[in-house]
Amino acid sequence: MPKKPLIAVTLGDPSGVGPEVVVKALANAEVHESANVFVIGAVEPVKRAIEQVGLDVAACSVTNIPEDESDPGCISVFESTPSTDMSFPMGIISEESARASHEWVEIATQLALAGQVDAISTAPVNKEAWRLAGFADKGHQEVFQRITQAEYVATMLVSGDLRCMHLSTHLSVSQAADYVTEANVLRALELTQQYFLKWGFTSPRIGVAALNPHASDGGLIGTTEDDEITPAIDRAKTLGINAIGPVPADTVFNQAIDGLYDVVLVMYHDQGHIPIKVYGFENSITVNLGIPFIRTSVDHGTAFDIAGKNKAQAVSMVEAISLATSLSLGSWTRVGTTTD
């Protein structure tokens, strides 16, 4: 029997819903059927979350990367430093929580780079808390890019069969519009092609969203499509990339849901996030492209308003671990369901 992939799950901001969704996910026996899973974090917030949600499981602090089969009845927590004296507040921004969550992401990155884990799945961190704690990294992606020195890291959101590869993410709308250049679009198309071939898509169909309404209506509403996006698509086609577009953004996502595309390249953050979260918010997850290891994540925030209230759902965390497992085994498995 093939060895199960080893998946490291970072706990996220311990003041938010991260510990809750992690313990709910890891108490699910199905999560452990195809993978060995452990937590990078602190044992105290894990124990607190277990008590808050009323689960009949244990949390154990470990000082070495677990090598045994993971057990839904016993959540292993890899701690860099003992957490007995850490008092992470619940439901508010905390510099202590920010520093801890940032450290856990860095530890996971180093373990993945060293080949000690097969993939990382991350619970949510809080960008404002990281900023208040003095970190320059805006979020997970920036940590990965800094440590790995990757030239280009991109984010793809997934819900069911709808996949949105983002040309840019954490840019203002005006900056994102300026980022839509022929070179950047072509680079994103090449990266998408590379990863989808690796994941088992024989000829990935990449729908390319327009930036302007109606794909600019032949230049009546802007020129970005004619000047930047279309030339990039034409060059991609000469490289054997099946890129289609630019397609108006009010059309392309329905077409993707109907099966016309395997993935949509979107031009900016909200252009991809909104359709994904409307289509299937609970099942939506994030995948990074461009880093030298597999990373998936929940696609929701720290939700301080419901932290500690046993209201957070773990569907996205389960889906993130499930996809990390399948990608570790070299193939894409459909994420969640949205319309049954």
C-alpha atoms as one frame of an Amber mdcrd trajectory, in Angstrom:
protein
   0.000   0.000   0.000   1.460   3.445  -0.928   2.554   5.621   1.949   0.007
   8.261   2.863   1.014  11.888   2.242   1.972  13.840   5.349  -0.041  17.049
   5.553   0.880  19.874   7.940  -2.042  22.062   9.009  -1.170  25.480  10.392
  -3.490  26.604  13.166  -4.035  30.151  11.924  -4.691  33.055  14.259  -5.521
  31.448  17.636  -7.822  34.364  18.480 -10.044  33.546  15.501 -11.899  30.501
  14.199  -8.742  28.747  13.009  -8.445  26.353  15.967 -12.169  25.542  15.770
 -12.191  24.621  12.080  -8.942  22.690  12.467 -10.144  20.501  15.330 -13.493
  19.906  13.625 -11.711  18.890  10.430  -9.169  16.646  12.124 -11.872  14.942
  14.183 -13.329  13.766  10.862 -12.171  10.194  10.257 -12.390  10.619   6.475
  -9.593  13.204   6.578  -7.216  10.529   7.883  -8.153   7.791   5.419  -5.819
   9.005   2.660  -3.367  11.189   4.572  -1.468  11.536   7.803  -2.296  14.932
   9.267  -0.877  16.983  12.127  -1.110  20.568  13.365   1.621  23.195  13.514
   0.614  25.524  16.310   0.170  25.443  20.061  -1.594  22.790  22.080  -3.435
  25.155  24.439  -5.689  26.835  21.812  -6.326  23.397  20.329  -7.470  22.086
  23.689  -9.608  25.170  24.196 -11.259  24.688  20.809 -11.941  21.021  21.525
 -13.651  21.992  24.767 -15.635  24.805  23.149 -17.071  22.575  20.418 -17.573
  19.585  22.708 -15.495  17.034  20.800 -14.440  13.751  22.367 -10.843  13.937
  21.146  -7.475  14.604  22.707  -4.731  17.091  21.813  -1.128  16.075  22.285
   1.979  18.224  22.048   4.767  16.647  19.984   8.336  17.839  19.517   9.095
  15.831  16.381   7.256  15.515  13.085   4.794  12.623  13.584   5.713   9.465
  11.684   2.873   7.236  12.857  -0.606   7.006  11.343  -2.659  10.033  12.344
  -5.711   9.395  14.475  -8.990  11.376  14.496  -9.214  10.691  18.228  -5.843
  12.254  18.992  -4.747  15.511  17.337  -0.951  15.853  17.250   0.276  19.439
  17.657   3.863  20.245  16.698   5.004  23.108  18.943   8.134  25.157  18.364
   7.925  26.478  21.922   5.753  25.343  24.859   2.451  27.216  24.905   1.372
  26.655  28.502   1.881  30.291  29.467   0.427  31.760  26.279  -2.939  33.396
  26.814  -4.315  34.056  23.368  -7.430  36.248  23.710 -10.568  35.176  21.890
 -12.341  37.192  19.225 -10.069  40.247  19.065  -6.916  41.350  17.276  -3.897
  40.316  19.304  -0.223  40.953  18.609   0.669  37.776  20.521  -1.660  35.753
  18.316  -0.264  37.462  15.228   3.320  36.631  16.151   2.406  33.015  16.859
   0.440  32.526  13.650   3.243  34.107  11.608   5.823  31.829  13.210   3.713
  28.738  12.472   3.494  29.643   8.784   7.265  30.104   8.640   7.838  26.746
  10.333   5.505  25.000   7.907   7.288  26.613   4.962  10.685  25.414   6.165
   9.369  21.884   6.736   7.907  21.793   3.233  11.118  23.095   1.666  13.100
  20.450   3.549  10.784  17.739   2.243   9.654  16.783   5.743   5.987  17.228
   4.822   4.243  16.614   1.516   1.894  19.599   1.645   0.645  22.454   3.801
  -2.980  23.362   4.494  -3.511  26.637   6.308  -6.174  28.036   8.601  -6.810
  31.802   8.383  -4.478  34.484   9.681  -5.393  38.119  10.210  -3.625  40.628
   7.956  -4.378  43.605  10.211  -2.974  41.772  13.229   0.193  40.920  11.292
   0.612  44.575  10.338   0.113  45.734  13.943   2.703  43.181  15.061   5.203
  44.726  12.659   5.308  42.117   9.897   5.836  43.296   6.330   4.183  40.150
   4.955   0.570  40.884   4.007  -0.464  37.230   4.197   0.547  33.630   3.598
   1.502  34.158  -0.035   4.026  36.850   0.814   5.662  34.620   3.447   6.028
  31.797   0.942   7.436  34.088  -1.730   9.912  35.718   0.642  11.265  32.482
   2.081  11.364  30.533  -1.166  12.522  33.566  -3.203  10.023  32.523  -5.844
   9.894  34.984  -8.725   6.149  34.720  -9.255   3.526  33.310  -6.900  -0.143
  33.275  -7.832  -3.391  32.444  -6.081  -6.149  30.248  -7.426  -9.545  29.944
  -5.762 -11.589  26.791  -6.160 -15.159  25.784  -5.413 -16.409  22.586  -6.958
 -15.502  22.680 -10.648 -15.135  26.467 -10.736 -11.487  27.505 -10.593 -10.253
  31.113 -10.742  -6.560  31.783 -11.264  -5.747  35.358 -10.211  -3.440  37.577
 -12.224  -3.055  39.732  -9.106  -4.464  39.624  -5.583  -3.449  42.160  -2.936
  -3.411  45.266  -5.122  -5.732  48.242  -5.154  -8.170  48.357  -8.068  -6.147
  51.050  -9.836  -2.891  49.148  -9.314  -4.539  45.917 -10.488  -5.698  47.591
 -13.712  -2.158  48.804 -14.396  -0.883  45.267 -13.741  -2.835  43.893 -16.705
  -0.020  43.863 -19.237   0.757  41.493 -22.082   3.814  40.176 -20.248   1.967
  39.577 -16.980  -1.013  37.890 -18.641   1.257  35.617 -20.672   3.258  34.697
 -17.581   0.057  33.777 -15.737  -1.145  31.671 -18.661   2.170  29.816 -18.807
   2.125  29.148 -15.054  -1.487  27.932 -15.211  -0.665  25.616 -18.097   2.359
  24.230 -16.258   0.432  23.360 -13.116  -2.687  21.993 -14.785  -0.599  19.652
 -16.914   1.132  18.488 -13.738  -2.260  17.889 -12.122  -3.408  15.606 -14.924
  -5.279  17.910 -17.319  -4.130  16.805 -20.778  -5.065  20.030 -22.583  -6.189
  22.646 -20.038  -8.880  24.995 -21.323  -8.113  28.430 -19.902 -10.858  31.036
 -20.174  -9.419  34.535 -19.933 -11.653  37.159 -18.324 -11.738  40.651 -19.789
 -10.888  43.615 -17.598 -13.411  46.091 -18.997 -17.208  45.701 -19.329 -18.249
  43.787 -22.456 -14.557  43.065 -23.144 -14.344  46.785 -24.061 -16.939  46.585
 -26.886 -14.295  46.826 -29.577 -12.478  49.665 -27.873 -15.499  51.736 -26.883
 -14.914  51.025 -23.157 -11.139  50.972 -22.810  -8.312  49.427 -24.790  -6.726
  46.954 -22.362  -8.232  43.980 -24.156  -6.846  44.964 -27.568  -3.545  46.322
 -26.269  -2.615  43.757 -23.622  -4.893  40.744 -23.096  -5.506  39.656 -26.698
  -1.805  39.842 -27.676  -0.967  37.702 -24.632  -3.585  35.127 -25.632  -2.283
  35.068 -29.195   1.282  34.488 -27.982   0.089  31.785 -25.569  -1.580  29.934
 -28.423   1.733  29.799 -30.307   3.141  28.029 -27.237   0.414  25.380 -27.352
  -1.692  26.902 -24.584  -5.443  26.585 -25.082  -6.336  30.116 -23.970  -9.771
  31.451 -24.904 -10.853  35.079 -24.717 -10.914  37.736 -23.586 -14.416  36.815
 -22.418 -16.648  39.401 -20.676 -16.524  38.859 -16.932 -20.312  38.732 -16.683
 -20.272  35.677 -18.981 -17.087  33.735 -18.386 -17.955  32.245 -14.993 -21.289
  30.767 -16.067 -19.482  29.276 -19.041 -16.883  27.758 -16.720 -19.583  26.312
 -14.465 -21.173  24.810 -17.565 -17.886  23.068 -18.352 -16.456  25.212 -21.147
 -13.221  25.918 -19.262 -11.077  24.063 -16.737  -9.990  27.349 -15.163 -10.611
  31.069 -15.596  -7.742  33.546 -15.505  -9.161  36.619 -13.761  -7.586  40.055
 -13.837  -7.851  41.099 -10.174  -8.836  40.004  -6.667 -12.583  40.603  -6.508
 -13.198  39.555 -10.102 -12.349  36.010  -9.014 -13.290  36.015  -5.354 -16.880
  37.151  -5.822 -18.022  34.410  -8.244 -16.252  31.719  -6.226 -17.870  32.781
  -2.962 -21.300  33.239  -4.478 -21.105  29.892  -6.247 -20.000  27.861  -3.229
 -18.613  29.799  -0.281 -18.459  26.944   2.215 -16.521  24.679  -0.141 -14.171
  27.335  -1.495 -10.455  26.953  -0.937  -7.185  28.508  -2.109  -4.247  26.919
  -3.943  -0.923  28.622  -4.590   0.934  28.281  -7.885   4.608  29.159  -8.273
   6.037  27.914  -4.962   8.098  24.700  -4.705   5.595  22.848  -2.535   1.859
  22.226  -2.306  -0.181  24.691  -0.305  -3.942  24.794   0.050  -6.008  26.915
   2.405  -9.451  27.703   3.656 -10.985  30.603   1.790 -12.402  32.521   4.738
 -11.063  34.877   7.349 -10.502  34.746  11.083 -14.166  35.649  11.795 -13.486
  37.148  15.222 -17.209  37.814  15.648 -18.007  34.095  15.941 -14.705  32.854
  17.389 -15.209  30.511  20.313 -18.960  30.186  19.712 -19.012  26.823  17.915
 -20.511  28.461  14.815 -17.674  28.051  12.317 -18.028  25.325   9.703 -15.059
  23.142   8.815 -16.107  22.234   5.251 -13.455  24.458   3.669 -10.735  23.072
   5.937 -11.694  19.504   5.074 -11.693  20.361   1.369  -8.292  22.050   1.643
  -6.748  18.983   3.280  -8.455  16.694   0.771  -7.099  18.590  -2.224  -3.623
  18.826  -0.669  -3.731  15.057  -0.309  -4.734  14.404  -3.921  -2.190  16.892
  -5.302   0.493  15.194  -3.206  -0.452  11.990  -4.994  -0.135  13.721  -8.365
  -3.711  14.286  -9.457  -6.646  16.673  -9.066  -9.703  15.475  -7.205 -12.913
  17.500  -7.428 -13.390  19.800  -4.468 -16.731  19.734  -2.694 -20.180  20.109
  -4.207 -22.143  23.251  -4.772 -25.541  22.554  -6.316 -26.800  19.084  -5.310
